[in-house]
Amino acid sequence: MRIDGYLTADQVCELLTAACAAAGGQAAWAETHGVSPAYVGDVLHGRRAPGASIQHGLGVERVELYRRTR
């Protein structure tokens, strides 16, 4: 089910990848947004979820959804 305006976790990682490339690399993006390059790398490799600083830097927020199963 697709919900307009919402992104999957993979799509958020794609946004972060593109943002890092546009900034000149993970270290540059991390410095601009006040996070460590290691943290950015962890998010990009699925070891950690993007927290508030990364979400803010990407212009996204995390929301929780539920759907009916019956």
Phi and psi in degrees as GROMACS dihedral restraints (atoms count N, CA, C in turn):
[ dihedral_restraints ]
;  ai    aj    ak    al  type     phi  dphi    fc
    3     4     5     6     1  -100.8    20    10
    4     5     6     7     1   134.0    20    10
    6     7     8     9     1  -119.9    20    10
    7     8     9    10     1   116.4    20    10
    9    10    11    12     1   -57.4    20    10
   10    11    12    13     1   138.0    20    10
   12    13    14    15     1    89.3    20    10
   13    14    15    16     1    -7.6    20    10
   15    16    17    18     1  -108.4    20    10
   16    17    18    19     1   149.1    20    10
   18    19    20    21     1  -119.6    20    10
   19    20    21    22     1   150.8    20    10
   21    22    23    24     1   -82.4    20    10
   22    23    24    25     1   167.4    20    10
   24    25    26    27     1   -60.4    20    10
   25    26    27    28     1   -37.8    20    10
   27    28    29    30     1   -63.5    20    10
   28    29    30    31     1   -38.7    20    10
   30    31    32    33     1   -68.2    20    10
   31    32    33    34     1   -34.4    20    10
   33    34    35    36     1   -65.3    20    10
   34    35    36    37     1   -40.5    20    10
   36    37    38    39     1   -63.7    20    10
   37    38    39    40     1   -36.9    20    10
   39    40    41    42     1   -64.3    20    10
   40    41    42    43     1   -40.3    20    10
   42    43    44    45     1   -61.2    20    10
   43    44    45    46     1   -44.3    20    10
   45    46    47    48     1   -64.8    20    10
   46    47    48    49     1   -41.3    20    10
   48    49    50    51     1   -59.0    20    10
   49    50    51    52     1   -47.0    20    10
   51    52    53    54     1   -65.3    20    10
   52    53    54    55     1   -40.1    20    10
   54    55    56    57     1   -65.0    20    10
   55    56    57    58     1   -40.2    20    10
   57    58    59    60     1   -64.1    20    10
   58    59    60    61     1   -43.3    20    10
   60    61    62    63     1   -61.5    20    10
   61    62    63    64     1   -43.3    20    10
   63    64    65    66     1   -66.2    20    10
   64    65    66    67     1   -30.3    20    10
   66    67    68    69     1   -83.3    20    10
   67    68    69    70     1    -9.8    20    10
   69    70    71    72     1    99.3    20    10
   70    71    72    73     1    13.1    20    10
   72    73    74    75     1   131.4    20    10
   73    74    75    76     1   168.3    20    10
   75    76    77    78     1   -61.7    20    10
   76    77    78    79     1   -42.1    20    10
   78    79    80    81     1   -64.0    20    10
   79    80    81    82     1   -40.6    20    10
   81    82    83    84     1   -65.8    20    10
   82    83    84    85     1   -44.9    20    10
   84    85    86    87     1   -64.3    20    10
   85    86    87    88     1   -43.1    20    10
   87    88    89    90     1   -60.7    20    10
   88    89    90    91     1   -45.5    20    10
   90    91    92    93     1   -62.3    20    10
   91    92    93    94     1   -42.5    20    10
   93    94    95    96     1   -60.8    20    10
   94    95    96    97     1   -33.3    20    10
   96    97    98    99     1  -106.7    20    10
   97    98    99   100     1     9.0    20    10
   99   100   101   102     1    71.3    20    10
  100   101   102   103     1    31.9    20    10
  102   103   104   105     1  -126.2    20    10
  103   104   105   106     1   165.1    20    10
  105   106   107   108     1   -82.8    20    10
  106   107   108   109     1   148.4    20    10
  108   109   110   111     1   -59.8    20    10
  109   110   111   112     1   -32.9    20    10
  111   112   113   114     1   -63.9    20    10
  112   113   114   115     1   -39.3    20    10
  114   115   116   117     1   -64.2    20    10
  115   116   117   118     1   -44.1    20    10
  117   118   119   120     1   -59.9    20    10
  118   119   120   121     1   -44.2    20    10
  120   121   122   123     1   -61.4    20    10
  121   122   123   124     1   -40.7    20    10
  123   124   125   126     1   -61.6    20    10
  124   125   126   127     1   -41.2    20    10
  126   127   128   129     1   -65.2    20    10
  127   128   129   130     1   -44.7    20    10
  129   130   131   132     1   -64.8    20    10
  130   131   132   133     1   -27.7    20    10
  132   133   134   135     1   -98.4    20    10
  133   134   135   136     1    10.0    20    10
  135   136   137   138     1    76.0    20    10
  136   137   138   139     1    13.6    20    10
  138   139   140   141     1   -84.5    20    10
  139   140   141   142     1   -21.3    20    10
  141   142   143   144     1  -141.9    20    10
  142   143   144   145     1   154.5    20    10
  144   145   146   147     1   -85.6    20    10
  145   146   147   148     1   150.6    20    10
  147   148   149   150     1   -69.6    20    10
  148   149   150   151     1   122.8    20    10
  150   151   152   153     1   -86.3    20    10
  151   152   153   154     1  -169.2    20    10
  153   154   155   156     1   -57.6    20    10
  154   155   156   157     1   -41.7    20    10
  156   157   158   159     1   -65.0    20    10
  157   158   159   160     1   -42.9    20    10
  159   160   161   162     1   -70.5    20    10
  160   161   162   163     1   -42.4    20    10
  162   163   164   165     1   -58.4    20    10
  163   164   165   166     1   -46.2    20    10
  165   166   167   168     1   -61.5    20    10
  166   167   168   169     1   -44.6    20    10
  168   169   170   171     1   -61.4    20    10
  169   170   171   172     1   -30.5    20    10
  171   172   173   174     1   -91.1    20    10
  172   173   174   175     1   -11.4    20    10
  174   175   176   177     1    74.2    20    10
  175   176   177   178     1    36.9    20    10
  177   178   179   180     1  -128.5    20    10
  178   179   180   181     1   163.7    20    10
  180   181   182   183     1  -136.5    20    10
  181   182   183   184     1   150.9    20    10
  183   184   185   186     1   -88.0    20    10
  184   185   186   187     1   133.5    20    10
  186   187   188   189     1  -130.3    20    10
  187   188   189   190     1   155.9    20    10
  189   190   191   192     1  -110.9    20    10
  190   191   192   193     1   131.6    20    10
  192   193   194   195     1  -118.0    20    10
  193   194   195   196     1   152.2    20    10
  195   196   197   198     1  -128.2    20    10
  196   197   198   199     1   154.5    20    10
  198   199   200   201     1  -140.5    20    10
  199   200   201   202     1   157.7    20    10
  201   202   203   204     1   -74.2    20    10
  202   203   204   205     1   141.2    20    10
  204   205   206   207     1  -108.8    20    10
  205   206   207   208     1    -6.2    20    10
